[in-house]
């Protein structure tokens, strides 16, 4: 990776020749090895979060990882797989270091992603990702954008096998869940946590191998966006979406085949048109003296899916389950009516976003857009 400052402590890592995953993994191994030296009764626990940049655009894998994926015919898919190979190598090194330093059986390990695969760029270029059988991709409210695989390894459990937890889980649930598993008390604040604790379900599952306790979470709000006039919510097996769930055209689920590349390119001009219309919506929202935050101001396009039998979100059942549609609509309305006005950065082509970022050796670096931040660079 190139250009963006990386800091450890107060030291800027000045390296434009090494792939970021190698730098991150080396530092993680160093931290884990150092922690192993602090043994005994007073041993200090550690928390380590590895936010790897891969797989992510630009799709620029290492040559040695490409060589391990030559069996994949599709070039874009092969490059994506190579970036995941590098990620696997990093995770493997971290796990091996925990094991060789006798810390693996005292460590909780969680692996997760922030969104579904990014299928294509605005110019129609395929990035090699596939979320099948899920519809959609990153930046969409479809399951291909909001549902991701994850796993947790909990030491000292009775069941020595892979178990599947199919309960509804939101990313904010990790804080109370991990705190409970690690026996760390959470101090009360004047704002209640949005996350819920799943540790009891996990422990029962690991203990018996059977999920006898239902998920403590029954509902997830996916988005409420008065700029793009879209919203989404999941409750149980049902998922309600208002407006266009995707800024790009996902009217069909694209299979990842070389012959389908033309389909991506054919949709490029349409997708650029969608983005232009979205920019007009944002300008109108920001210029309004009293923007409407109510669900009733959003699009009349409402779809309802039963994810237990239609994970690809192909059959709209809103006409059949009007009572469920009404209940979820009302739930979204309650959240929308209690929300604060939305603020977001400008589009890339706007001057304001350029003022809120720095261009450093070809890299576009995000900065806070509220106020004027102090920008630090190694120059």
TACORVEN-V161117 format. One record per pair of residues at least 6 apart in sequence whose C-alpha atoms are under 7 Angstrom apart, sorted by the first residue. I is the first residue (numbers start at 0). GAP is how many residues later the second one is. D is the distance in whole Angstrom. If there is no record, write none. Layout:
I,GAP,D / I,GAP,D
This chain:
0,15,7 / 0,18,5 / 0,19,6 / 1,14,5 / 2,13,7 / 2,357,6 / 2,358,5 / 2,359,7 / 2,360,5 / 3,359,6 / 3,361,7 / 4,7,7 / 4,8,7 / 4,372,7 / 5,6,6 / 5,7,5 / 6,6,6 / 20,31,6 / 20,69,7 / 24,65,6 / 27,66,7 / 28,65,6 / 28,68,6 / 31,66,7 / 32,68,7 / 35,65,6 / 53,29,6 / 53,30,7 / 53,33,7 / 54,25,7 / 54,28,5 / 54,29,6 / 58,20,7 / 58,21,7 / 60,18,6 / 60,21,6 / 60,22,5 / 64,17,5 / 64,20,6 / 64,21,7 / 65,12,7 / 65,13,6 / 65,16,5 / 68,9,6 / 68,12,7 / 68,13,6 / 71,6,5 / 73,184,6 / 75,50,7 / 75,51,6 / 75,52,4 / 76,51,4 / 76,52,7 / 79,48,6 / 79,49,7 / 97,6,5 / 104,50,5 / 104,51,7 / 105,49,6 / 106,48,7 / 107,45,6 / 107,46,5 / 107,47,7 / 108,43,6 / 108,44,5 / 108,45,7 / 109,41,6 / 109,42,4 / 109,43,7 / 110,39,5 / 110,40,5 / 110,41,6 / 111,37,6 / 111,38,4 / 111,39,7 / 112,35,6 / 114,23,6 / 114,30,6 / 114,31,6 / 114,33,6 / 115,15,7 / 115,21,6 / 115,22,5 / 115,28,5 / 115,29,4 / 115,30,6 / 115,31,7 / 115,32,6 / 116,12,5 / 116,13,6 / 116,14,6 / 116,20,6 / 116,21,6 / 117,9,7 / 117,11,6 / 117,19,6 / 117,20,5 / 118,7,6 / 118,8,5 / 118,9,6 / 118,10,5 / 118,11,6 / 118,18,6 / 119,6,4 / 119,7,5 / 121,146,6 / 121,149,7 / 121,150,6 / 122,145,5 / 123,140,5 / 123,141,4 / 123,143,7 / 123,144,5 / 124,139,7 / 124,140,7 / 125,138,7 / 129,126,6 / 130,6,7 / 130,13,5 / 132,179,6 / 133,9,6 / 133,10,5 / 133,177,6 / 133,178,5 / 134,7,6 / 134,8,6 / 134,9,5 / 134,118,5 / 134,177,5 / 134,178,7 / 135,6,5 / 135,7,7 / 135,8,5 / 135,9,6 / 135,114,6 / 135,117,7 / 136,7,5 / 136,8,4 / 137,6,7 / 137,7,4 / 138,6,6 / 138,107,7 / 139,105,6 / 139,106,4 / 139,107,7 / 140,81,7 / 140,91,7 / 140,104,5 / 140,105,6 / 141,103,6 / 156,49,6 / 156,50,6 / 157,48,6 / 157,49,5 / 158,47,5 / 158,48,6 / 158,49,7 / 158,50,6 / 162,46,7 / 166,47,7 / 166,48,5 / 167,47,6 / 167,49,6 / 167,50,7 / 168,48,7 / 169,50,7 / 171,22,7 / 171,23,5 / 172,22,4 / 172,23,5 / 172,24,6 / 174,20,7 / 175,19,6 / 175,20,6 / 175,21,5 / 176,20,4 / 176,21,5 / 176,22,5 / 178,6,7 / 179,19,6 / 180,18,6 / 195,20,7 / 195,21,7 / 197,17,7 / 197,18,7 / 200,12,6 / 200,14,7 / 203,7,7 / 204,6,5 / 217,17,6 / 217,18,6 / 218,15,6 / 218,16,4 / 218,17,7 / 219,13,6 / 219,14,5 / 219,15,7 / 220,11,6 / 220,12,4 / 220,13,6 / 221,9,7 / 221,10,5 / 221,11,5 / 222,8,5 / 222,9,5 / 223,6,6 / 223,7,4 / 223,8,7 / 223,112,7 / 224,6,6 / 225,67,6 / 225,72,7 / 226,54,6 / 226,55,5 / 226,58,6 / 227,50,6 / 227,53,6 / 228,14,6 / 228,69,5 / 228,70,6 / 229,12,5 / 229,13,4 / 229,14,6 / 229,15,7 / 229,68,6 / 230,10,6 / 230,11,5 / 230,12,7 / 231,8,6 / 231,9,4 / 231,10,6 / 232,6,6 / 232,7,5 / 232,8,7 / 233,6,6 / 236,69,5 / 236,70,5 / 236,71,6 / 237,66,7 / 237,67,6 / 237,68,5 / 237,69,6 / 238,65,6 / 238,66,5 / 238,67,7 / 239,63,6 / 239,64,5 / 239,65,7 / 239,85,7 / 239,88,7 / 240,61,6 / 240,62,5 / 240,63,7 / 241,57,6 / 241,59,6 / 241,60,5 / 241,61,7 / 242,55,7 / 242,56,5 / 242,57,7 / 242,58,5 / 242,59,6 / 246,27,6 / 246,28,7 / 247,23,5 / 247,26,7 / 248,18,7 / 248,22,6 / 284,6,6 / 292,43,6 / 292,44,7 / 293,39,7 / 293,42,6 / 293,43,6 / 294,38,6 / 294,41,7 / 302,13,6 / 302,15,6 / 303,12,5 / 303,13,5 / 303,14,5 / 303,21,7 / 304,8,6 / 304,10,7 / 304,11,6 / 304,12,6 / 317,7,6 / 344,8,7 / 344,24,6 / 345,6,6 / 345,7,5 / 346,6,7 / 355,11,6 / 355,13,6 / 356,7,7 / 356,8,5 / 356,9,5 / 356,10,5 / 357,6,6 / 357,7,6 / 358,6,7
